Amino acid sequence: MKFLFDNNLSPSLARSLAADFPHCAHCADLGLTNADDLTVWTYARVNGFTLITKDNDFNALVTLRGFPHE
C-alpha cells in the first residue's frame, strides 16, 4: 500500500512507517510543499497513493471526484 501524507502532517510519519510501508511519501518529499489540494489529490490519484490528511477541504474533493486511490 502506498500512503501519501499531506503537508498538514509531519514528514516523520512517512519515515517512521517506511519499514512496514516502503512506498510511503510526504508531500514535501515529492516537491508538493506549496501545492494546492487539487494538485495533491491529483498526484495521489495518478500515482496510486492513498492520501492521508487531516484537512477537511479534501472532503469536498472526495464528494466531487471520488477517492484518489480506488
PDB file of N, CA, C and O in Angstrom:
ATOM      1  N   MET A   1       0.840  -1.168   0.000  1.00  0.00           N
ATOM      2  CA  MET A   1       0.000   0.000   0.000  1.00  0.00           C
ATOM      3  C   MET A   1       0.888   1.235   0.000  1.00  0.00           C
ATOM      4  O   MET A   1       1.914   1.283   0.678  1.00  0.00           O
ATOM      5  N   LYS A   2       0.472   2.237  -0.776  1.00  0.00           N
ATOM      6  CA  LYS A   2       1.218   3.480  -0.895  1.00  0.00           C
ATOM      7  C   LYS A   2       0.448   4.595  -0.201  1.00  0.00           C
ATOM      8  O   LYS A   2      -0.697   4.881  -0.551  1.00  0.00           O
ATOM      9  N   PHE A   3       1.080   5.220   0.781  1.00  0.00           N
ATOM     10  CA  PHE A   3       0.464   6.318   1.508  1.00  0.00           C
ATOM     11  C   PHE A   3       1.160   7.620   1.148  1.00  0.00           C
ATOM     12  O   PHE A   3       2.389   7.688   1.104  1.00  0.00           O
ATOM     13  N   LEU A   4       0.373   8.642   0.893  1.00  0.00           N
ATOM     14  CA  LEU A   4       0.891   9.991   0.689  1.00  0.00           C
ATOM     15  C   LEU A   4       0.382  10.851   1.837  1.00  0.00           C
ATOM     16  O   LEU A   4      -0.825  11.039   1.989  1.00  0.00           O
ATOM     17  N   PHE A   5       1.296  11.372   2.642  1.00  0.00           N
ATOM     18  CA  PHE A   5       0.945  12.216   3.783  1.00  0.00           C
ATOM     19  C   PHE A   5       0.913  13.674   3.348  1.00  0.00           C
ATOM     20  O   PHE A   5       1.873  14.195   2.780  1.00  0.00           O
ATOM     21  N   ASP A   6      -0.196  14.309   3.626  1.00  0.00           N
ATOM     22  CA  ASP A   6      -0.409  15.702   3.253  1.00  0.00           C
ATOM     23  C   ASP A   6       0.518  16.628   4.050  1.00  0.00           C
ATOM     24  O   ASP A   6       1.099  16.236   5.063  1.00  0.00           O
ATOM     25  N   ASN A   7       0.636  17.852   3.568  1.00  0.00           N
ATOM     26  CA  ASN A   7       1.515  18.843   4.204  1.00  0.00           C
ATOM     27  C   ASN A   7       1.125  19.174   5.637  1.00  0.00           C
ATOM     28  O   ASN A   7       1.967  19.631   6.410  1.00  0.00           O
ATOM     29  N   ASN A   8      -0.124  18.954   6.007  1.00  0.00           N
ATOM     30  CA  ASN A   8      -0.542  19.289   7.366  1.00  0.00           C
ATOM     31  C   ASN A   8      -0.162  18.210   8.379  1.00  0.00           C
ATOM     32  O   ASN A   8      -0.487  18.321   9.561  1.00  0.00           O
ATOM     33  N   LEU A   9       0.513  17.188   7.925  1.00  0.00           N
ATOM     34  CA  LEU A   9       1.017  16.126   8.801  1.00  0.00           C
ATOM     35  C   LEU A   9       2.541  16.136   8.789  1.00  0.00           C
ATOM     36  O   LEU A   9       3.163  16.623   7.845  1.00  0.00           O
ATOM     37  N   SER A  10       3.124  15.602   9.834  1.00  0.00           N
ATOM     38  CA  SER A  10       4.575  15.611   9.973  1.00  0.00           C
ATOM     39  C   SER A  10       5.247  14.691   8.947  1.00  0.00           C
ATOM     40  O   SER A  10       4.793  13.567   8.733  1.00  0.00           O
ATOM     41  N   PRO A  11       6.322  15.165   8.316  1.00  0.00           N
ATOM     42  CA  PRO A  11       7.086  14.306   7.413  1.00  0.00           C
ATOM     43  C   PRO A  11       7.651  13.068   8.107  1.00  0.00           C
ATOM     44  O   PRO A  11       7.946  12.068   7.453  1.00  0.00           O
ATOM     45  N   SER A  12       7.799  13.133   9.419  1.00  0.00           N
ATOM     46  CA  SER A  12       8.346  11.979  10.140  1.00  0.00           C
ATOM     47  C   SER A  12       7.398  10.779  10.104  1.00  0.00           C
ATOM     48  O   SER A  12       7.839   9.648  10.314  1.00  0.00           O
ATOM     49  N   LEU A  13       6.120  10.997   9.848  1.00  0.00           N
ATOM     50  CA  LEU A  13       5.183   9.874   9.745  1.00  0.00           C
ATOM     51  C   LEU A  13       5.573   8.934   8.612  1.00  0.00           C
ATOM     52  O   LEU A  13       5.579   7.716   8.790  1.00  0.00           O
ATOM     53  N   ALA A  14       5.891   9.484   7.470  1.00  0.00           N
ATOM     54  CA  ALA A  14       6.291   8.658   6.331  1.00  0.00           C
ATOM     55  C   ALA A  14       7.572   7.895   6.647  1.00  0.00           C
ATOM     56  O   ALA A  14       7.692   6.715   6.319  1.00  0.00           O
ATOM     57  N   ARG A  15       8.512   8.555   7.272  1.00  0.00           N
ATOM     58  CA  ARG A  15       9.779   7.893   7.611  1.00  0.00           C
ATOM     59  C   ARG A  15       9.565   6.788   8.645  1.00  0.00           C
ATOM     60  O   ARG A  15      10.174   5.723   8.554  1.00  0.00           O
ATOM     61  N   SER A  16       8.704   7.042   9.623  1.00  0.00           N
ATOM     62  CA  SER A  16       8.512   6.041  10.678  1.00  0.00           C
ATOM     63  C   SER A  16       7.735   4.814  10.189  1.00  0.00           C
ATOM     64  O   SER A  16       7.838   3.745  10.791  1.00  0.00           O
ATOM     65  N   LEU A  17       6.974   4.950   9.129  1.00  0.00           N
ATOM     66  CA  LEU A  17       6.219   3.818   8.589  1.00  0.00           C
ATOM     67  C   LEU A  17       6.924   3.127   7.423  1.00  0.00           C
ATOM     68  O   LEU A  17       6.427   2.131   6.897  1.00  0.00           O
ATOM     69  N   ALA A  18       8.062   3.646   7.026  1.00  0.00           N
ATOM     70  CA  ALA A  18       8.749   3.141   5.837  1.00  0.00           C
ATOM     71  C   ALA A  18       9.137   1.665   5.932  1.00  0.00           C
ATOM     72  O   ALA A  18       9.162   0.975   4.912  1.00  0.00           O
ATOM     73  N   ALA A  19       9.433   1.176   7.110  1.00  0.00           N
ATOM     74  CA  ALA A  19       9.816  -0.237   7.237  1.00  0.00           C
ATOM     75  C   ALA A  19       8.649  -1.155   6.889  1.00  0.00           C
ATOM     76  O   ALA A  19       8.844  -2.191   6.253  1.00  0.00           O
ATOM     77  N   ASP A  20       7.449  -0.787   7.298  1.00  0.00           N
ATOM     78  CA  ASP A  20       6.271  -1.601   7.021  1.00  0.00           C
ATOM     79  C   ASP A  20       5.590  -1.235   5.705  1.00  0.00           C
ATOM     80  O   ASP A  20       4.974  -2.083   5.060  1.00  0.00           O
ATOM     81  N   PHE A  21       5.702   0.016   5.319  1.00  0.00           N
ATOM     82  CA  PHE A  21       5.097   0.512   4.087  1.00  0.00           C
ATOM     83  C   PHE A  21       6.154   1.288   3.309  1.00  0.00           C
ATOM     84  O   PHE A  21       6.208   2.514   3.401  1.00  0.00           O
ATOM     85  N   PRO A  22       6.994   0.594   2.547  1.00  0.00           N
ATOM     86  CA  PRO A  22       8.144   1.242   1.911  1.00  0.00           C
ATOM     87  C   PRO A  22       7.784   2.291   0.856  1.00  0.00           C
ATOM     88  O   PRO A  22       8.652   3.054   0.431  1.00  0.00           O
ATOM     89  N   HIS A  23       6.541   2.341   0.435  1.00  0.00           N
ATOM     90  CA  HIS A  23       6.161   3.305  -0.590  1.00  0.00           C
ATOM     91  C   HIS A  23       5.467   4.537  -0.013  1.00  0.00           C
ATOM     92  O   HIS A  23       4.773   5.257  -0.730  1.00  0.00           O
ATOM     93  N   CYS A  24       5.657   4.775   1.277  1.00  0.00           N
ATOM     94  CA  CYS A  24       5.124   5.983   1.913  1.00  0.00           C
ATOM     95  C   CYS A  24       5.916   7.194   1.449  1.00  0.00           C
ATOM     96  O   CYS A  24       7.120   7.119   1.200  1.00  0.00           O
ATOM     97  N   ALA A  25       5.207   8.311   1.339  1.00  0.00           N
ATOM     98  CA  ALA A  25       5.872   9.561   0.988  1.00  0.00           C
ATOM     99  C   ALA A  25       5.123  10.709   1.652  1.00  0.00           C
ATOM    100  O   ALA A  25       3.946  10.588   1.990  1.00  0.00           O
ATOM    101  N   HIS A  26       5.809  11.796   1.829  1.00  0.00           N
ATOM    102  CA  HIS A  26       5.209  13.030   2.321  1.00  0.00           C
ATOM    103  C   HIS A  26       5.233  14.022   1.168  1.00  0.00           C
ATOM    104  O   HIS A  26       6.135  13.979   0.331  1.00  0.00           O
ATOM    105  N   CYS A  27       4.264  14.903   1.119  1.00  0.00           N
ATOM    106  CA  CYS A  27       4.212  15.900   0.044  1.00  0.00           C
ATOM    107  C   CYS A  27       5.539  16.626  -0.121  1.00  0.00           C
ATOM    108  O   CYS A  27       5.969  16.896  -1.242  1.00  0.00           O
ATOM    109  N   ALA A  28       6.187  16.940   0.994  1.00  0.00           N
ATOM    110  CA  ALA A  28       7.472  17.646   0.937  1.00  0.00           C
ATOM    111  C   ALA A  28       8.532  16.824   0.210  1.00  0.00           C
ATOM    112  O   ALA A  28       9.408  17.388  -0.446  1.00  0.00           O
ATOM    113  N   ASP A  29       8.460  15.492   0.321  1.00  0.00           N
ATOM    114  CA  ASP A  29       9.429  14.623  -0.353  1.00  0.00           C
ATOM    115  C   ASP A  29       9.256  14.646  -1.872  1.00  0.00           C
ATOM    116  O   ASP A  29      10.176  14.308  -2.617  1.00  0.00           O
ATOM    117  N   LEU A  30       8.073  15.045  -2.317  1.00  0.00           N
ATOM    118  CA  LEU A  30       7.728  14.970  -3.738  1.00  0.00           C
ATOM    119  C   LEU A  30       7.627  16.335  -4.401  1.00  0.00           C
ATOM    120  O   LEU A  30       7.140  16.446  -5.526  1.00  0.00           O
ATOM    121  N   GLY A  31       8.083  17.371  -3.710  1.00  0.00           N
ATOM    122  CA  GLY A  31       8.031  18.711  -4.268  1.00  0.00           C
ATOM    123  C   GLY A  31       6.642  19.324  -4.258  1.00  0.00           C
ATOM    124  O   GLY A  31       6.356  20.233  -5.037  1.00  0.00           O
ATOM    125  N   LEU A  32       5.773  18.829  -3.376  1.00  0.00           N
ATOM    126  CA  LEU A  32       4.400  19.317  -3.303  1.00  0.00           C
ATOM    127  C   LEU A  32       4.152  20.175  -2.064  1.00  0.00           C
ATOM    128  O   LEU A  32       3.015  20.290  -1.606  1.00  0.00           O
ATOM    129  N   THR A  33       5.198  20.769  -1.527  1.00  0.00           N
ATOM    130  CA  THR A  33       5.084  21.542  -0.294  1.00  0.00           C
ATOM    131  C   THR A  33       4.073  22.676  -0.417  1.00  0.00           C
ATOM    132  O   THR A  33       3.290  22.899   0.507  1.00  0.00           O
ATOM    133  N   ASN A  34       4.071  23.383  -1.514  1.00  0.00           N
ATOM    134  CA  ASN A  34       3.172  24.520  -1.695  1.00  0.00           C
ATOM    135  C   ASN A  34       2.003  24.209  -2.624  1.00  0.00           C
ATOM    136  O   ASN A  34       1.309  25.116  -3.082  1.00  0.00           O
ATOM    137  N   ALA A  35       1.791  22.945  -2.895  1.00  0.00           N
ATOM    138  CA  ALA A  35       0.732  22.552  -3.825  1.00  0.00           C
ATOM    139  C   ALA A  35      -0.646  22.732  -3.199  1.00  0.00           C
ATOM    140  O   ALA A  35      -0.826  22.551  -1.995  1.00  0.00           O
ATOM    141  N   ASP A  36      -1.614  23.092  -4.038  1.00  0.00           N
ATOM    142  CA  ASP A  36      -2.986  23.203  -3.549  1.00  0.00           C
ATOM    143  C   ASP A  36      -3.595  21.804  -3.420  1.00  0.00           C
ATOM    144  O   ASP A  36      -3.015  20.812  -3.864  1.00  0.00           O
ATOM    145  N   ASP A  37      -4.768  21.751  -2.807  1.00  0.00           N
ATOM    146  CA  ASP A  37      -5.398  20.461  -2.519  1.00  0.00           C
ATOM    147  C   ASP A  37      -5.662  19.646  -3.779  1.00  0.00           C
ATOM    148  O   ASP A  37      -5.434  18.437  -3.789  1.00  0.00           O
ATOM    149  N   LEU A  38      -6.138  20.290  -4.837  1.00  0.00           N
ATOM    150  CA  LEU A  38      -6.438  19.558  -6.062  1.00  0.00           C
ATOM    151  C   LEU A  38      -5.180  18.957  -6.675  1.00  0.00           C
ATOM    152  O   LEU A  38      -5.221  17.846  -7.205  1.00  0.00           O
ATOM    153  N   THR A  39      -4.077  19.668  -6.610  1.00  0.00           N
ATOM    154  CA  THR A  39      -2.816  19.147  -7.134  1.00  0.00           C
ATOM    155  C   THR A  39      -2.363  17.921  -6.341  1.00  0.00           C
ATOM    156  O   THR A  39      -1.932  16.926  -6.923  1.00  0.00           O
ATOM    157  N   VAL A  40      -2.461  17.994  -5.018  1.00  0.00           N
ATOM    158  CA  VAL A  40      -2.084  16.859  -4.167  1.00  0.00           C
ATOM    159  C   VAL A  40      -3.014  15.679  -4.435  1.00  0.00           C
ATOM    160  O   VAL A  40      -2.550  14.547  -4.564  1.00  0.00           O
ATOM    161  N   TRP A  41      -4.314  15.929  -4.518  1.00  0.00           N
ATOM    162  CA  TRP A  41      -5.302  14.882  -4.781  1.00  0.00           C
ATOM    163  C   TRP A  41      -5.019  14.212  -6.120  1.00  0.00           C
ATOM    164  O   TRP A  41      -5.047  12.986  -6.232  1.00  0.00           O
ATOM    165  N   THR A  42      -4.742  15.037  -7.145  1.00  0.00           N
ATOM    166  CA  THR A  42      -4.455  14.505  -8.483  1.00  0.00           C
ATOM    167  C   THR A  42      -3.179  13.678  -8.481  1.00  0.00           C
ATOM    168  O   THR A  42      -3.131  12.611  -9.094  1.00  0.00           O
ATOM    169  N   TYR A  43      -2.149  14.156  -7.802  1.00  0.00           N
ATOM    170  CA  TYR A  43      -0.899  13.397  -7.718  1.00  0.00           C
ATOM    171  C   TYR A  43      -1.151  12.037  -7.069  1.00  0.00           C
ATOM    172  O   TYR A  43      -0.659  11.014  -7.545  1.00  0.00           O
ATOM    173  N   ALA A  44      -1.914  12.034  -5.991  1.00  0.00           N
ATOM    174  CA  ALA A  44      -2.224  10.771  -5.320  1.00  0.00           C
ATOM    175  C   ALA A  44      -2.963   9.829  -6.262  1.00  0.00           C
ATOM    176  O   ALA A  44      -2.643   8.642  -6.326  1.00  0.00           O
ATOM    177  N   ARG A  45      -3.927  10.336  -6.979  1.00  0.00           N
ATOM    178  CA  ARG A  45      -4.726   9.502  -7.890  1.00  0.00           C
ATOM    179  C   ARG A  45      -3.871   8.939  -9.024  1.00  0.00           C
ATOM    180  O   ARG A  45      -3.914   7.739  -9.296  1.00  0.00           O
ATOM    181  N   VAL A  46      -3.111   9.782  -9.671  1.00  0.00           N
ATOM    182  CA  VAL A  46      -2.300   9.366 -10.820  1.00  0.00           C
ATOM    183  C   VAL A  46      -1.227   8.354 -10.415  1.00  0.00           C
ATOM    184  O   VAL A  46      -0.870   7.472 -11.196  1.00  0.00           O
ATOM    185  N   ASN A  47      -0.717   8.490  -9.189  1.00  0.00           N
ATOM    186  CA  ASN A  47       0.400   7.649  -8.754  1.00  0.00           C
ATOM    187  C   ASN A  47       0.000   6.523  -7.802  1.00  0.00           C
ATOM    188  O   ASN A  47       0.866   5.858  -7.235  1.00  0.00           O
ATOM    189  N   GLY A  48      -1.301   6.305  -7.622  1.00  0.00           N
ATOM    190  CA  GLY A  48      -1.775   5.166  -6.839  1.00  0.00           C
ATOM    191  C   GLY A  48      -1.578   5.273  -5.340  1.00  0.00           C
ATOM    192  O   GLY A  48      -1.449   4.257  -4.657  1.00  0.00           O
ATOM    193  N   PHE A  49      -1.555   6.493  -4.818  1.00  0.00           N
ATOM    194  CA  PHE A  49      -1.392   6.697  -3.378  1.00  0.00           C
ATOM    195  C   PHE A  49      -2.748   6.769  -2.681  1.00  0.00           C
ATOM    196  O   PHE A  49      -3.727   7.239  -3.261  1.00  0.00           O
ATOM    197  N   THR A  50      -2.799   6.306  -1.452  1.00  0.00           N
ATOM    198  CA  THR A  50      -3.884   6.601  -0.542  1.00  0.00           C
ATOM    199  C   THR A  50      -3.466   7.856   0.211  1.00  0.00           C
ATOM    200  O   THR A  50      -2.417   7.884   0.854  1.00  0.00           O
ATOM    201  N   LEU A  51      -4.278   8.873   0.129  1.00  0.00           N
ATOM    202  CA  LEU A  51      -3.935  10.169   0.719  1.00  0.00           C
ATOM    203  C   LEU A  51      -4.330  10.195   2.188  1.00  0.00           C
ATOM    204  O   LEU A  51      -5.473   9.906   2.540  1.00  0.00           O
ATOM    205  N   ILE A  52      -3.371  10.544   3.043  1.00  0.00           N
ATOM    206  CA  ILE A  52      -3.587  10.678   4.477  1.00  0.00           C
ATOM    207  C   ILE A  52      -3.522  12.166   4.811  1.00  0.00           C
ATOM    208  O   ILE A  52      -2.512  12.822   4.555  1.00  0.00           O
ATOM    209  N   THR A  53      -4.597  12.691   5.381  1.00  0.00           N
ATOM    210  CA  THR A  53      -4.666  14.110   5.684  1.00  0.00           C
ATOM    211  C   THR A  53      -5.583  14.348   6.868  1.00  0.00           C
ATOM    212  O   THR A  53      -6.370  13.480   7.247  1.00  0.00           O
ATOM    213  N   LYS A  54      -5.473  15.520   7.439  1.00  0.00           N
ATOM    214  CA  LYS A  54      -6.448  15.940   8.436  1.00  0.00           C
ATOM    215  C   LYS A  54      -7.119  17.231   7.975  1.00  0.00           C
ATOM    216  O   LYS A  54      -7.721  17.949   8.774  1.00  0.00           O
ATOM    217  N   ASP A  55      -7.009  17.513   6.691  1.00  0.00           N
ATOM    218  CA  ASP A  55      -7.558  18.701   6.056  1.00  0.00           C
ATOM    219  C   ASP A  55      -8.994  18.419   5.610  1.00  0.00           C
ATOM    220  O   ASP A  55      -9.219  17.568   4.749  1.00  0.00           O
ATOM    221  N   ASN A  56      -9.949  19.116   6.181  1.00  0.00           N
ATOM    222  CA  ASN A  56     -11.357  18.905   5.844  1.00  0.00           C
ATOM    223  C   ASN A  56     -11.701  19.294   4.413  1.00  0.00           C
ATOM    224  O   ASN A  56     -12.725  18.852   3.891  1.00  0.00           O
ATOM    225  N   ASP A  57     -10.879  20.103   3.771  1.00  0.00           N
ATOM    226  CA  ASP A  57     -11.158  20.510   2.395  1.00  0.00           C
ATOM    227  C   ASP A  57     -11.166  19.322   1.434  1.00  0.00           C
ATOM    228  O   ASP A  57     -11.805  19.383   0.383  1.00  0.00           O
ATOM    229  N   PHE A  58     -10.478  18.268   1.775  1.00  0.00           N
ATOM    230  CA  PHE A  58     -10.445  17.100   0.902  1.00  0.00           C
ATOM    231  C   PHE A  58     -11.797  16.394   0.857  1.00  0.00           C
ATOM    232  O   PHE A  58     -12.070  15.650  -0.085  1.00  0.00           O
ATOM    233  N   ASN A  59     -12.646  16.613   1.858  1.00  0.00           N
ATOM    234  CA  ASN A  59     -13.983  16.017   1.830  1.00  0.00           C
ATOM    235  C   ASN A  59     -14.750  16.470   0.593  1.00  0.00           C
ATOM    236  O   ASN A  59     -15.447  15.669  -0.029  1.00  0.00           O
ATOM    237  N   ALA A  60     -14.631  17.730   0.235  1.00  0.00           N
ATOM    238  CA  ALA A  60     -15.312  18.237  -0.957  1.00  0.00           C
ATOM    239  C   ALA A  60     -14.764  17.593  -2.218  1.00  0.00           C
ATOM    240  O   ALA A  60     -15.526  17.251  -3.121  1.00  0.00           O
ATOM    241  N   LEU A  61     -13.453  17.424  -2.287  1.00  0.00           N
ATOM    242  CA  LEU A  61     -12.859  16.764  -3.457  1.00  0.00           C
ATOM    243  C   LEU A  61     -13.329  15.317  -3.574  1.00  0.00           C
ATOM    244  O   LEU A  61     -13.618  14.847  -4.674  1.00  0.00           O
ATOM    245  N   VAL A  62     -13.407  14.621  -2.465  1.00  0.00           N
ATOM    246  CA  VAL A  62     -13.868  13.230  -2.487  1.00  0.00           C
ATOM    247  C   VAL A  62     -15.315  13.164  -2.940  1.00  0.00           C
ATOM    248  O   VAL A  62     -15.691  12.277  -3.706  1.00  0.00           O
ATOM    249  N   THR A  63     -16.120  14.092  -2.473  1.00  0.00           N
ATOM    250  CA  THR A  63     -17.522  14.121  -2.872  1.00  0.00           C
ATOM    251  C   THR A  63     -17.653  14.375  -4.374  1.00  0.00           C
ATOM    252  O   THR A  63     -18.461  13.730  -5.042  1.00  0.00           O
ATOM    253  N   LEU A  64     -16.868  15.304  -4.904  1.00  0.00           N
ATOM    254  CA  LEU A  64     -16.955  15.656  -6.326  1.00  0.00           C
ATOM    255  C   LEU A  64     -16.243  14.674  -7.257  1.00  0.00           C
ATOM    256  O   LEU A  64     -16.715  14.412  -8.364  1.00  0.00           O
ATOM    257  N   ARG A  65     -15.103  14.127  -6.807  1.00  0.00           N
ATOM    258  CA  ARG A  65     -14.250  13.356  -7.711  1.00  0.00           C
ATOM    259  C   ARG A  65     -13.968  11.928  -7.260  1.00  0.00           C
ATOM    260  O   ARG A  65     -13.338  11.167  -7.993  1.00  0.00           O
ATOM    261  N   GLY A  66     -14.416  11.558  -6.085  1.00  0.00           N
ATOM    262  CA  GLY A  66     -14.133  10.217  -5.581  1.00  0.00           C
ATOM    263  C   GLY A  66     -12.811  10.177  -4.822  1.00  0.00           C
ATOM    264  O   GLY A  66     -12.109  11.183  -4.718  1.00  0.00           O
ATOM    265  N   PHE A  67     -12.488   9.023  -4.304  1.00  0.00           N
ATOM    266  CA  PHE A  67     -11.246   8.849  -3.578  1.00  0.00           C
ATOM    267  C   PHE A  67     -10.083   8.836  -4.559  1.00  0.00           C
ATOM    268  O   PHE A  67     -10.223   8.329  -5.672  1.00  0.00           O
ATOM    269  N   PRO A  68      -8.924   9.393  -4.160  1.00  0.00           N
ATOM    270  CA  PRO A  68      -7.776   9.388  -5.064  1.00  0.00           C
ATOM    271  C   PRO A  68      -7.389   7.977  -5.507  1.00  0.00           C
ATOM    272  O   PRO A  68      -7.140   7.734  -6.688  1.00  0.00           O
ATOM    273  N   HIS A  69      -7.343   7.070  -4.569  1.00  0.00           N
ATOM    274  CA  HIS A  69      -6.938   5.701  -4.900  1.00  0.00           C
ATOM    275  C   HIS A  69      -8.114   4.789  -4.648  1.00  0.00           C
ATOM    276  O   HIS A  69      -8.530   4.593  -3.507  1.00  0.00           O
ATOM    277  N   GLU A  70      -8.657   4.225  -5.735  1.00  0.00           N
ATOM    278  CA  GLU A  70      -9.812   3.341  -5.597  1.00  0.00           C
ATOM    279  C   GLU A  70      -9.462   1.948  -6.011  1.00  0.00           C
ATOM    280  O   GLU A  70     -10.311   1.058  -5.964  1.00  0.00           O
TER     281      GLU A  70
END
